[in-house]
Amino acid sequence: MSELLIKRFSAPDERRPFAGHGHADILQFDEGRMVGLLVLEPGWKWSQDVKPIAGTESCQTAHALYVISGRMVVKMDDGTQGELGPGDVATISPGHDAWVLGNEPCLVVDFEGMGAYARREATRTSQPGITPESAPGLH
């Protein structure tokens, strides 16, 4: 049997607020697949706005993303960095920081890393297969 699921970010299944400067709207699909729209406001920086939620020194989530608007910098733990802007598609390995450039929000669709990204402890540990012991370091 074929199945077609259509969802819209205007009615997300979940909204995950950051510590400041934006949020992630999450669409949940079958088999645990999730797609997120990251709304990164001017001043957003992973190490300031998501690190307090993640509890790790750098982002430990892999991402496959598309930048709709705005600009951001991604800096890997080894010092490698790159700038992303509208129309860019990128894959990013775990172990990085990122921040918004300029005064325009950066809107990003992430097709890979939304399972535990910016998920607060109470929500994160209530998910099947995620225990309090395994939750730290998932983002």
N, CA, C and O atoms as a GROMACS GRO file, in nm:
protein
  556
    1MET      N    1   0.084  -0.118   0.000
    1MET     CA    2   0.000   0.000   0.000
    1MET      C    3   0.088   0.124   0.000
    1MET      O    4   0.180   0.136   0.081
    2SER      N    5   0.060   0.214  -0.089
    2SER     CA    6   0.134   0.340  -0.098
    2SER      C    7   0.082   0.438   0.005
    2SER      O    8  -0.035   0.436   0.043
    3GLU      N    9   0.173   0.525   0.050
    3GLU     CA   10   0.133   0.627   0.145
    3GLU      C   11   0.197   0.759   0.104
    3GLU      O   12   0.314   0.763   0.066
    4LEU      N   13   0.120   0.864   0.112
    4LEU     CA   14   0.170   0.998   0.084
    4LEU      C   15   0.140   1.084   0.206
    4LEU      O   16   0.025   1.100   0.244
    5LEU      N   17   0.245   1.138   0.266
    5LEU     CA   18   0.229   1.228   0.380
    5LEU      C   19   0.274   1.367   0.339
    5LEU      O   20   0.386   1.385   0.289
    6ILE      N   21   0.189   1.464   0.359
    6ILE     CA   22   0.222   1.603   0.330
    6ILE      C   23   0.201   1.682   0.458
    6ILE      O   24   0.094   1.678   0.518
    7LYS      N   25   0.303   1.754   0.498
    7LYS     CA   26   0.296   1.837   0.618
    7LYS      C   27   0.348   1.975   0.585
    7LYS      O   28   0.415   1.995   0.483
    8ARG      N   29   0.318   2.069   0.672
    8ARG     CA   30   0.360   2.207   0.651
    8ARG      C   31   0.423   2.262   0.778
    8ARG      O   32   0.379   2.232   0.889
    9PHE      N   33   0.528   2.343   0.761
    9PHE     CA   34   0.591   2.404   0.877
    9PHE      C   35   0.500   2.506   0.944
    9PHE      O   36   0.526   2.546   1.058
   10SER      N   37   0.394   2.549   0.876
   10SER     CA   38   0.298   2.640   0.940
   10SER      C   39   0.218   2.570   1.049
   10SER      O   40   0.153   2.636   1.130
   11ALA      N   41   0.222   2.436   1.051
   11ALA     CA   42   0.155   2.358   1.155
   11ALA      C   43   0.249   2.245   1.199
   11ALA      O   44   0.222   2.128   1.173
   12PRO      N   45   0.362   2.280   1.265
   12PRO     CA   46   0.460   2.178   1.302
   12PRO      C   47   0.405   2.082   1.407
   12PRO      O   48   0.314   2.117   1.483
   13ASP      N   49   0.461   1.963   1.411
   13ASP     CA   50   0.425   1.866   1.514
   13ASP      C   51   0.483   1.905   1.649
   13ASP      O   52   0.429   1.868   1.754
   14GLU      N   53   0.593   1.979   1.646
   14GLU     CA   54   0.661   2.017   1.769
   14GLU      C   55   0.740   2.145   1.743
   14GLU      O   56   0.794   2.165   1.634
   15ARG      N   57   0.747   2.231   1.844
   15ARG     CA   58   0.834   2.349   1.840
   15ARG      C   59   0.932   2.337   1.956
   15ARG      O   60   0.893   2.320   2.071
   16ARG      N   61   1.061   2.347   1.923
   16ARG     CA   62   1.166   2.341   2.024
   16ARG      C   63   1.234   2.477   2.034
   16ARG      O   64   1.314   2.513   1.948
   17PRO      N   65   1.202   2.552   2.139
   17PRO     CA   66   1.267   2.683   2.154
   17PRO      C   67   1.412   2.666   2.196
   17PRO      O   68   1.445   2.575   2.272
   18PHE      N   69   1.498   2.754   2.147
   18PHE     CA   70   1.637   2.756   2.190
   18PHE      C   71   1.645   2.836   2.320
   18PHE      O   72   1.545   2.894   2.362
   19ALA      N   73   1.762   2.840   2.382
   19ALA     CA   74   1.780   2.919   2.504
   19ALA      C   75   1.755   3.067   2.472
   19ALA      O   76   1.720   3.144   2.561
   20GLY      N   77   1.773   3.106   2.349
   20GLY     CA   78   1.748   3.241   2.300
   20GLY      C   79   1.762   3.241   2.149
   20GLY      O   80   1.814   3.144   2.093
   21HIS      N   81   1.719   3.343   2.084
   21HIS     CA   82   1.744   3.365   1.941
   21HIS      C   83   1.688   3.259   1.848
   21HIS      O   84   1.757   3.219   1.754
   22GLY      N   85   1.567   3.213   1.868
   22GLY     CA   86   1.505   3.128   1.767
   22GLY      C   87   1.449   2.998   1.819
   22GLY      O   88   1.434   2.977   1.940
   23HIS      N   89   1.418   2.910   1.723
   23HIS     CA   90   1.354   2.782   1.757
   23HIS      C   91   1.367   2.687   1.639
   23HIS      O   92   1.408   2.725   1.529
   24ALA      N   93   1.330   2.562   1.663
   24ALA     CA   94   1.323   2.461   1.557
   24ALA      C   95   1.180   2.410   1.551
   24ALA      O   96   1.125   2.366   1.652
   25ASP      N   97   1.119   2.416   1.433
   25ASP     CA   98   0.987   2.357   1.410
   25ASP      C   99   1.009   2.220   1.348
   25ASP      O  100   1.081   2.206   1.249
   26ILE      N  101   0.947   2.118   1.406
   26ILE     CA  102   0.973   1.979   1.369
   26ILE      C  103   0.851   1.916   1.304
   26ILE      O  104   0.739   1.928   1.356
   27LEU      N  105   0.872   1.850   1.191
   27LEU     CA  106   0.769   1.767   1.127
   27LEU      C  107   0.811   1.622   1.147
   27LEU      O  108   0.923   1.584   1.114
   28GLN      N  109   0.720   1.541   1.200
   28GLN     CA  110   0.749   1.400   1.226
   28GLN      C  111   0.679   1.314   1.122
   28GLN      O  112   0.560   1.332   1.093
   29PHE      N  113   0.755   1.220   1.066
   29PHE     CA  114   0.702   1.128   0.966
   29PHE      C  115   0.714   0.986   1.018
   29PHE      O  116   0.761   0.965   1.130
   30ASP      N  117   0.674   0.889   0.938
   30ASP     CA  118   0.680   0.750   0.982
   30ASP      C  119   0.825   0.705   1.001
   30ASP      O  120   0.919   0.768   0.953
   31GLU      N  121   0.840   0.595   1.072
   31GLU     CA  122   0.970   0.533   1.098
   31GLU      C  123   1.068   0.627   1.168
   31GLU      O  124   1.189   0.615   1.150
   32GLY      N  125   1.015   0.721   1.246
   32GLY     CA  126   1.100   0.810   1.323
   32GLY      C  127   1.169   0.920   1.244
   32GLY      O  128   1.254   0.990   1.299
   33ARG      N  129   1.135   0.935   1.118
   33ARG     CA  130   1.198   1.040   1.037
   33ARG      C  131   1.143   1.177   1.076
   33ARG      O  132   1.023   1.194   1.099
   34MET      N  133   1.233   1.273   1.083
   34MET     CA  134   1.195   1.410   1.118
   34MET      C  135   1.266   1.508   1.027
   34MET      O  136   1.380   1.486   0.986
   35VAL      N  137   1.197   1.616   0.996
   35VAL     CA  138   1.254   1.727   0.920
   35VAL      C  139   1.230   1.852   1.004
   35VAL      O  140   1.123   1.870   1.060
   36GLY      N  141   1.332   1.938   1.012
   36GLY     CA  142   1.320   2.057   1.094
   36GLY      C  143   1.342   2.184   1.015
   36GLY      O  144   1.425   2.188   0.924
   37LEU      N  145   1.268   2.286   1.051
   37LEU     CA  146   1.292   2.421   1.002
   37LEU      C  147   1.355   2.496   1.117
   37LEU      O  148   1.290   2.522   1.219
   38LEU      N  149   1.482   2.532   1.102
   38LEU     CA  150   1.552   2.608   1.204
   38LEU      C  151   1.534   2.756   1.175
   38LEU      O  152   1.568   2.804   1.067
   39VAL      N  153   1.481   2.827   1.271
   39VAL     CA  154   1.466   2.972   1.262
   39VAL      C  155   1.572   3.030   1.354
   39VAL      O  156   1.555   3.037   1.475
   40LEU      N  157   1.682   3.072   1.293
   40LEU     CA  158   1.798   3.121   1.367
   40LEU      C  159   1.799   3.272   1.358
   40LEU      O  160   1.830   3.329   1.254
   41GLU      N  161   1.764   3.337   1.468
   41GLU     CA  162   1.752   3.482   1.470
   41GLU      C  163   1.890   3.548   1.475
   41GLU      O  164   1.987   3.484   1.517
   42PRO      N  165   1.900   3.674   1.434
   42PRO     CA  166   2.027   3.745   1.447
   42PRO      C  167   2.079   3.733   1.590
   42PRO      O  168   2.004   3.750   1.686
   43GLY      N  169   2.207   3.704   1.604
   43GLY     CA  170   2.267   3.683   1.735
   43GLY      C  171   2.271   3.537   1.777
   43GLY      O  172   2.336   3.504   1.877
   44TRP      N  173   2.203   3.448   1.701
   44TRP     CA  174   2.204   3.306   1.736
   44TRP      C  175   2.344   3.249   1.721
   44TRP      O  176   2.414   3.277   1.624
   45LYS      N  177   2.383   3.170   1.820
   45LYS     CA  178   2.509   3.096   1.815
   45LYS      C  179   2.484   2.964   1.887
   45LYS      O  180   2.432   2.963   1.999
   46TRP      N  181   2.522   2.852   1.824
   46TRP     CA  182   2.497   2.721   1.884
   46TRP      C  183   2.552   2.715   2.026
   46TRP      O  184   2.483   2.670   2.117
   47SER      N  185   2.676   2.762   2.044
   47SER     CA  186   2.741   2.750   2.175
   47SER      C  187   2.675   2.835   2.283
   47SER      O  188   2.704   2.817   2.402
   48GLN      N  189   2.589   2.927   2.246
   48GLN     CA  190   2.516   3.008   2.344
   48GLN      C  191   2.369   2.966   2.354
   48GLN      O  192   2.311   2.968   2.462
   49ASP      N  193   2.309   2.930   2.242
   49ASP     CA  194   2.164   2.910   2.237
   49ASP      C  195   2.119   2.764   2.240
   49ASP      O  196   2.004   2.736   2.275
   50VAL      N  197   2.206   2.670   2.204
   50VAL     CA  198   2.168   2.529   2.205
   50VAL      C  199   2.255   2.448   2.302
   50VAL      O  200   2.208   2.350   2.359
   51LYS      N  201   2.379   2.489   2.320
   51LYS     CA  202   2.469   2.418   2.412
   51LYS      C  203   2.407   2.397   2.551
   51LYS      O  204   2.422   2.289   2.606
   52PRO      N  205   2.338   2.498   2.609
   52PRO     CA  206   2.278   2.474   2.741
   52PRO      C  207   2.173   2.362   2.739
   52PRO      O  208   2.149   2.298   2.842
   53ILE      N  209   2.111   2.339   2.625
   53ILE     CA  210   2.012   2.232   2.611
   53ILE      C  211   2.082   2.100   2.584
   53ILE      O  212   2.046   1.997   2.640
   54ALA      N  213   2.183   2.103   2.496
   54ALA     CA  214   2.253   1.982   2.454
   54ALA      C  215   2.342   1.926   2.564
   54ALA      O  216   2.351   1.804   2.582
   55GLY      N  217   2.409   2.014   2.637
   55GLY     CA  218   2.500   1.968   2.740
   55GLY      C  219   2.631   1.912   2.688
   55GLY      O  220   2.698   1.837   2.758
   56THR      N  221   2.668   1.946   2.565
   56THR     CA  222   2.794   1.903   2.506
   56THR      C  223   2.877   2.026   2.472
   56THR      O  224   2.823   2.136   2.459
   57GLU      N  225   3.008   2.008   2.456
   57GLU     CA  226   3.096   2.121   2.426
   57GLU      C  227   3.076   2.175   2.286
   57GLU      O  228   3.093   2.295   2.262
   58SER      N  229   3.039   2.088   2.192
   58SER     CA  230   3.009   2.131   2.055
   58SER      C  231   2.889   2.049   2.008
   58SER      O  232   2.850   1.952   2.072
   59CYS      N  233   2.832   2.088   1.896
   59CYS     CA  234   2.716   2.017   1.843
   59CYS      C  235   2.760   1.878   1.797
   59CYS      O  236   2.852   1.865   1.715
   60GLN      N  237   2.694   1.776   1.850
   60GLN     CA  238   2.729   1.637   1.818
   60GLN      C  239   2.625   1.572   1.727
   60GLN      O  240   2.612   1.450   1.724
   61THR      N  241   2.552   1.655   1.654
   61THR     CA  242   2.452   1.607   1.558
   61THR      C  243   2.506   1.623   1.417
   61THR      O  244   2.566   1.725   1.384
   62ALA      N  245   2.482   1.522   1.333
   62ALA     CA  246   2.513   1.533   1.190
   62ALA      C  247   2.394   1.602   1.124
   62ALA      O  248   2.279   1.578   1.161
   63HIS      N  249   2.421   1.686   1.028
   63HIS     CA  250   2.316   1.760   0.959
   63HIS      C  251   2.327   1.741   0.808
   63HIS      O  252   2.437   1.728   0.753
   64ALA      N  253   2.213   1.741   0.742
   64ALA     CA  254   2.203   1.752   0.596
   64ALA      C  255   2.101   1.863   0.575
   64ALA      O  256   1.982   1.843   0.600
   65LEU      N  257   2.146   1.978   0.530
   65LEU     CA  258   2.058   2.095   0.535
   65LEU      C  259   2.059   2.177   0.407
   65LEU      O  260   2.148   2.167   0.322
   66TYR      N  261   1.956   2.260   0.399
   66TYR     CA  262   1.937   2.355   0.288
   66TYR      C  263   1.909   2.491   0.350
   66TYR      O  264   1.820   2.504   0.434
   67VAL      N  265   1.982   2.593   0.307
   67VAL     CA  266   1.963   2.729   0.359
   67VAL      C  267   1.864   2.802   0.269
   67VAL      O  268   1.887   2.818   0.149
   68ILE      N  269   1.754   2.846   0.328
   68ILE     CA  270   1.652   2.921   0.256
   68ILE      C  271   1.690   3.068   0.246
   68ILE      O  272   1.686   3.128   0.139
   69SER      N  273   1.727   3.126   0.361
   69SER     CA  274   1.762   3.269   0.363
   69SER      C  275   1.858   3.295   0.478
   69SER      O  276   1.873   3.213   0.569
   70GLY      N  277   1.921   3.411   0.472
   70GLY     CA  278   2.017   3.448   0.576
   70GLY      C  279   2.152   3.383   0.552
   70GLY      O  280   2.173   3.311   0.454
   71ARG      N  281   2.244   3.410   0.646
   71ARG     CA  282   2.379   3.356   0.634
   71ARG      C  283   2.423   3.303   0.769
   71ARG      O  284   2.382   3.352   0.874
   72MET      N  285   2.506   3.200   0.763
   72MET     CA  286   2.563   3.145   0.886
   72MET      C  287   2.703   3.091   0.860
   72MET      O  288   2.739   3.060   0.747
   73VAL      N  289   2.780   3.081   0.968
   73VAL     CA  290   2.912   3.022   0.963
   73VAL      C  291   2.907   2.893   1.044
   73VAL      O  292   2.846   2.888   1.150
   74VAL      N  293   2.972   2.789   0.992
   74VAL     CA  294   2.988   2.663   1.065
   74VAL      C  295   3.138   2.645   1.086
   74VAL      O  296   3.216   2.651   0.991
   75LYS      N  297   3.176   2.623   1.212
   75LYS     CA  298   3.318   2.601   1.244
   75LYS      C  299   3.330   2.464   1.309
   75LYS      O  300   3.274   2.438   1.415
   76MET      N  301   3.406   2.376   1.243
   76MET     CA  302   3.429   2.242   1.292
   76MET      C  303   3.527   2.246   1.410
   76MET      O  304   3.604   2.341   1.423
   77ASP      N  305   3.523   2.143   1.495
   77ASP     CA  306   3.612   2.138   1.610
   77ASP      C  307   3.759   2.143   1.571
   77ASP      O  308   3.842   2.185   1.651
   78ASP      N  309   3.793   2.100   1.450
   78ASP     CA  310   3.934   2.103   1.406
   78ASP      C  311   3.975   2.239   1.350
   78ASP      O  312   4.089   2.255   1.306
   79GLY      N  313   3.883   2.337   1.352
   79GLY     CA  314   3.914   2.472   1.304
   79GLY      C  315   3.867   2.502   1.163
   79GLY      O  316   3.861   2.618   1.124
   80THR      N  317   3.834   2.399   1.085
   80THR     CA  318   3.782   2.420   0.950
   80THR      C  319   3.649   2.495   0.960
   80THR      O  320   3.566   2.463   1.045
   81GLN      N  321   3.629   2.593   0.874
   81GLN     CA  322   3.500   2.663   0.877
   81GLN      C  323   3.458   2.704   0.738
   81GLN      O  324   3.540   2.717   0.647
   82GLY      N  325   3.327   2.726   0.724
   82GLY     CA  326   3.270   2.769   0.598
   82GLY      C  327   3.148   2.855   0.622
   82GLY      O  328   3.086   2.848   0.728
   83GLU      N  329   3.114   2.935   0.523
   83GLU     CA  330   2.998   3.024   0.530
   83GLU      C  331   2.890   2.970   0.438
   83GLU      O  332   2.918   2.933   0.324
   84LEU      N  333   2.768   2.968   0.487
   84LEU     CA  334   2.653   2.920   0.411
   84LEU      C  335   2.555   3.034   0.389
   84LEU      O  336   2.538   3.120   0.475
   85GLY      N  337   2.491   3.032   0.272
   85GLY     CA  338   2.391   3.134   0.240
   85GLY      C  339   2.278   3.075   0.160
   85GLY      O  340   2.275   2.954   0.137
   86PRO      N  341   2.184   3.158   0.116
   86PRO     CA  342   2.066   3.111   0.045
   86PRO      C  343   2.100   3.020  -0.073
   86PRO      O  344   2.185   3.053  -0.156
   87GLY      N  345   2.033   2.906  -0.079
   87GLY     CA  346   2.053   2.810  -0.187
   87GLY      C  347   2.161   2.707  -0.160
   87GLY      O  348   2.173   2.610  -0.235
   88ASP      N  349   2.240   2.726  -0.055
   88ASP     CA  350   2.345   2.629  -0.023
   88ASP      C  351   2.286   2.504   0.040
   88ASP      O  352   2.192   2.509   0.119
   89VAL      N  353   2.345   2.390   0.002
   89VAL     CA  354   2.312   2.261   0.060
   89VAL      C  355   2.441   2.210   0.122
   89VAL      O  356   2.546   2.216   0.059
   90ALA      N  357   2.434   2.158   0.246
   90ALA     CA  358   2.555   2.114   0.313
   90ALA      C  359   2.529   1.991   0.398
   90ALA      O  360   2.418   1.970   0.448
   91THR      N  361   2.631   1.910   0.412
   91THR     CA  362   2.632   1.805   0.513
   91THR      C  363   2.738   1.846   0.614
   91THR      O  364   2.846   1.893   0.577
   92ILE      N  365   2.707   1.829   0.741
   92ILE     CA  366   2.796   1.871   0.849
   92ILE      C  367   2.809   1.754   0.946
   92ILE      O  368   2.709   1.703   0.996
   93SER      N  369   2.931   1.714   0.972
   93SER     CA  370   2.958   1.606   1.066
   93SER      C  371   2.944   1.655   1.209
   93SER      O  372   2.952   1.775   1.234
   94PRO      N  373   2.925   1.564   1.304
   94PRO     CA  374   2.925   1.603   1.445
   94PRO      C  375   3.058   1.670   1.481
   94PRO      O  376   3.162   1.640   1.423
   95GLY      N  377   3.051   1.761   1.580
   95GLY     CA  378   3.169   1.829   1.627
   95GLY      C  379   3.186   1.965   1.564
   95GLY      O  380   3.280   1.988   1.488
   96HIS      N  381   3.093   2.058   1.594
   96HIS     CA  382   3.099   2.191   1.533
   96HIS      C  383   3.024   2.293   1.617
   96HIS      O  384   2.945   2.259   1.705
   97ASP      N  385   3.049   2.418   1.588
   97ASP     CA  386   2.972   2.531   1.638
   97ASP      C  387   2.919   2.602   1.514
   97ASP      O  388   2.967   2.577   1.404
   98ALA      N  389   2.822   2.690   1.531
   98ALA     CA  390   2.768   2.766   1.418
   98ALA      C  391   2.707   2.894   1.471
   98ALA      O  392   2.666   2.901   1.587
   99TRP      N  393   2.700   2.996   1.385
   99TRP     CA  394   2.639   3.121   1.426
   99TRP      C  395   2.587   3.196   1.304
   99TRP      O  396   2.633   3.176   1.191
  100VAL      N  397   2.489   3.283   1.330
  100VAL     CA  398   2.427   3.365   1.225
  100VAL      C  399   2.516   3.485   1.198
  100VAL      O  400   2.570   3.547   1.290
  101LEU      N  401   2.529   3.519   1.070
  101LEU     CA  402   2.600   3.640   1.028
  101LEU      C  403   2.497   3.748   0.995
  101LEU      O  404   2.396   3.719   0.930
  102GLY      N  405   2.522   3.867   1.037
  102GLY     CA  406   2.438   3.980   0.997
  102GLY      C  407   2.311   3.995   1.078
  102GLY      O  408   2.293   3.932   1.183
  103ASN      N  409   2.223   4.080   1.027
  103ASN     CA  410   2.100   4.118   1.097
  103ASN      C  411   1.976   4.052   1.041
  103ASN      O  412   1.864   4.092   1.076
  104GLU      N  413   1.992   3.953   0.955
  104GLU     CA  414   1.878   3.882   0.895
  104GLU      C  415   1.867   3.743   0.956
  104GLU      O  416   1.969   3.676   0.972
  105PRO      N  417   1.746   3.697   0.990
  105PRO     CA  418   1.732   3.559   1.037
  105PRO      C  419   1.782   3.461   0.931
  105PRO      O  420   1.771   3.486   0.811
  106CYS      N  421   1.836   3.351   0.977
  106CYS     CA  422   1.880   3.244   0.887
  106CYS      C  423   1.779   3.131   0.899
  106CYS      O  424   1.760   3.075   1.007
  107LEU      N  425   1.714   3.098   0.788
  107LEU     CA  426   1.615   2.989   0.785
  107LEU      C  427   1.678   2.870   0.716
  107LEU      O  428   1.725   2.879   0.602
  108VAL      N  429   1.678   2.757   0.785
  108VAL     CA  430   1.746   2.636   0.739
  108VAL      C  431   1.652   2.517   0.751
  108VAL      O  432   1.588   2.499   0.855
  109VAL      N  433   1.644   2.435   0.648
  109VAL     CA  434   1.570   2.309   0.655
  109VAL      C  435   1.674   2.198   0.675
  109VAL      O  436   1.766   2.183   0.595
  110ASP      N  437   1.658   2.121   0.783
  110ASP     CA  438   1.750   2.013   0.816
  110ASP      C  439   1.677   1.880   0.797
  110ASP      O  440   1.575   1.855   0.861
  111PHE      N  441   1.732   1.796   0.710
  111PHE     CA  442   1.668   1.669   0.676
  111PHE      C  443   1.725   1.551   0.755
  111PHE      O  444   1.675   1.439   0.742
  112GLU      N  445   1.827   1.574   0.836
  112GLU     CA  446   1.893   1.461   0.902
  112GLU      C  447   1.898   1.470   1.054
  112GLU      O  448   1.873   1.370   1.121
  113GLY      N  449   1.931   1.583   1.108
  113GLY     CA  450   1.970   1.589   1.248
  113GLY      C  451   1.866   1.628   1.349
  113GLY      O  452   1.902   1.679   1.455
  114MET      N  453   1.739   1.606   1.324
  114MET     CA  454   1.637   1.662   1.411
  114MET      C  455   1.587   1.569   1.523
  114MET      O  456   1.509   1.613   1.608
  115GLY      N  457   1.629   1.444   1.525
  115GLY     CA  458   1.580   1.350   1.626
  115GLY      C  459   1.589   1.402   1.767
  115GLY      O  460   1.489   1.403   1.839
  116ALA      N  461   1.706   1.446   1.810
  116ALA     CA  462   1.725   1.493   1.946
  116ALA      C  463   1.775   1.636   1.952
  116ALA      O  464   1.800   1.688   2.060
  117TYR      N  465   1.789   1.702   1.839
  117TYR     CA  466   1.844   1.837   1.835
  117TYR      C  467   1.759   1.935   1.915
  117TYR      O  468   1.639   1.947   1.892
  118ALA      N  469   1.823   2.004   2.009
  118ALA     CA  470   1.757   2.107   2.092
  118ALA      C  471   1.635   2.054   2.165
  118ALA      O  472   1.543   2.129   2.196
  119ARG      N  473   1.636   1.925   2.192
  119ARG     CA  474   1.525   1.865   2.268
  119ARG      C  475   1.558   1.876   2.415
  119ARG      O  476   1.664   1.830   2.460
  120ARG      N  477   1.471   1.934   2.490
  120ARG     CA  478   1.491   1.952   2.633
  120ARG      C  479   1.489   1.816   2.703
  120ARG      O  480   1.425   1.724   2.654
  121GLU      N  481   1.558   1.804   2.813
  121GLU     CA  482   1.579   1.676   2.884
  121GLU      C  483   1.449   1.600   2.907
  121GLU      O  484   1.443   1.480   2.880
  122ALA      N  485   1.344   1.666   2.956
  122ALA     CA  486   1.220   1.596   2.987
  122ALA      C  487   1.159   1.532   2.863
  122ALA      O  488   1.109   1.420   2.869
  123THR      N  489   1.163   1.602   2.752
  123THR     CA  490   1.109   1.549   2.627
  123THR      C  491   1.201   1.443   2.570
  123THR      O  492   1.155   1.338   2.524
  124ARG      N  493   1.329   1.470   2.573
  124ARG     CA  494   1.429   1.384   2.514
  124ARG      C  495   1.429   1.246   2.578
  124ARG      O  496   1.439   1.146   2.509
  125THR      N  497   1.417   1.241   2.711
  125THR     CA  498   1.427   1.112   2.778
  125THR      C  499   1.296   1.035   2.776
  125THR      O  500   1.292   0.918   2.814
  126SER      N  501   1.188   1.098   2.732
  126SER     CA  502   1.060   1.027   2.726
  126SER      C  503   1.040   0.958   2.592
  126SER      O  504   0.939   0.891   2.571
  127GLN      N  505   1.135   0.974   2.501
  127GLN     CA  506   1.123   0.912   2.369
  127GLN      C  507   1.167   0.766   2.375
  127GLN      O  508   1.261   0.734   2.448
  128PRO      N  509   1.102   0.678   2.300
  128PRO     CA  510   1.142   0.538   2.299
  128PRO      C  511   1.288   0.522   2.260
  128PRO      O  512   1.335   0.583   2.164
  129GLY      N  513   1.359   0.440   2.335
  129GLY     CA  514   1.498   0.411   2.303
  129GLY      C  515   1.597   0.513   2.355
  129GLY      O  516   1.718   0.496   2.339
  130ILE      N  517   1.548   0.621   2.417
  130ILE     CA  518   1.637   0.721   2.472
  130ILE      C  519   1.622   0.719   2.623
  130ILE      O  520   1.512   0.741   2.675
  131THR      N  521   1.729   0.693   2.692
  131THR     CA  522   1.728   0.689   2.838
  131THR      C  523   1.803   0.809   2.891
  131THR      O  524   1.879   0.871   2.817
  132PRO      N  525   1.784   0.843   3.019
  132PRO     CA  526   1.861   0.956   3.075
  132PRO      C  527   2.011   0.937   3.059
  132PRO      O  528   2.084   1.034   3.043
  133GLU      N  529   2.058   0.814   3.063
  133GLU     CA  530   2.201   0.787   3.050
  133GLU      C  531   2.249   0.810   2.907
  133GLU      O  532   2.363   0.852   2.886
  134SER      N  533   2.164   0.784   2.808
  134SER     CA  534   2.208   0.798   2.670
  134SER      C  535   2.178   0.935   2.612
  134SER      O  536   2.231   0.970   2.507
  135ALA      N  537   2.095   1.015   2.676
  135ALA     CA  538   2.054   1.144   2.621
  135ALA      C  539   2.166   1.246   2.611
  135ALA      O  540   2.176   1.312   2.508
  136PRO      N  541   2.253   1.264   2.713
  136PRO     CA  542   2.358   1.365   2.698
  136PRO      C  543   2.446   1.333   2.576
  136PRO      O  544   2.476   1.217   2.548
  137GLY      N  545   2.484   1.437   2.506
  137GLY     CA  546   2.573   1.420   2.392
  137GLY      C  547   2.502   1.385   2.262
  137GLY      O  548   2.569   1.362   2.161
  138LEU      N  549   2.371   1.379   2.262
  138LEU     CA  550   2.299   1.344   2.140
  138LEU      C  551   2.286   1.462   2.046
  138LEU      O  552   2.247   1.442   1.931
  139HIS      N  553   2.317   1.583   2.088
  139HIS     CA  554   2.298   1.698   2.000
  139HIS      C  555   2.430   1.755   1.961
  139HIS      O  556   2.435   1.853   1.886
   0.00000   0.00000   0.00000
